[in-house]
């Protein structure tokens, strides 16, 4: 069972989920399709959508037995019709059809259309109170306030897909965001971080697209090379976590082992890392990129204590009890031992005098 930050329980792992994947032919979309293919018996696919990639959309729709496949560019309608003939998959084309696909009942929806074309379909999914895996950050950048208000009003659930935001969401769970001091979004710096400014005019598109750590769609790759993507992510974080801009900072960490850091008002720092890296490698990287932030912070073993209500207060009370009881007890023991020694000396003297 997955708990959302608002304590909403998402359907148990065992039950069948109906799912729609908008932008199923893109980088996020194809990864989502691959996940569904791992355990197809757990999913029933309502809708798949693409812009122009008819061949892949048709292949996915057949493989996942989707109820409807939608192509956004209407001029590809006939191609899709032909590619899916005899499959029993319903087909539709056009921007309106993508929006209608988002409105069809499904438990989950993966919002993975690139750009503002994803705004309206995502909004319609919010309006029907769906659980939304939100990859399309553009809807929170271009219409953050409207989206967040609708999410609250309709009781929809947003699960951020961006690794940084997912990590923060995961790290926060139900923790009150008033306890957050700073959120650090890590940034790899993209493929051009080491390129001197004087060489920027010669940069080729292929260089800018070559992200050192991730294989992603073209738009987000270019946005990563200019760091504009991180600006979008700051806006996204502000809207999702409802925290002011002055509490969100960008931390350049080229290897991307660390997805996010959350610093709380009590000094605790939660570091959310990629589990696929070895501990020793990770420690060295954390020290290199984030060491200056963790100086003076409590160690991990204190985490539960710090987060449990009154952890610090309990430690203070225990120290006070120790001081109050230890001083009189020590002085009593000292007097006891001293009087015993005196007594023992007196008795020795008495014996000697008697002799
Ligand atoms: P891609 O370019 O790889 O895929 C985009 C998808 O949207 C494709 O299915 C494409 O169809 C479809 N599409 C494009 N234009 C339109 C349109 N006008 N109307 C309807 N559908 C359209 O993008 P990504 O998967 O990389 O990114 C998707 C979103 O997720 C972006 O907002 C990005 O910022 C975000 N994101 C991506 C991450 C990643 O790792 N890739 C990580 C975190 C967030 P077609 O294939 O036919 O062109």
Boltz pocket constraint, residues with backbone or C-beta under 6 A from the ligand:
constraints:
  - pocket:
      binder: B
      contacts: [[A, 22], [A, 23], [A, 24], [A, 25], [A, 26], [A, 27], [A, 28], [A, 29], [A, 49], [A, 50], [A, 51], [A, 52], [A, 53], [A, 54], [A, 72], [A, 98], [A, 111], [A, 112], [A, 113], [A, 114], [A, 115], [A, 117], [A, 135], [A, 136], [A, 137], [A, 138], [A, 161], [A, 162], [A, 163], [A, 214], [A, 215], [A, 216], [A, 217], [A, 218], [A, 219], [A, 220]]
      max_distance: 6.0
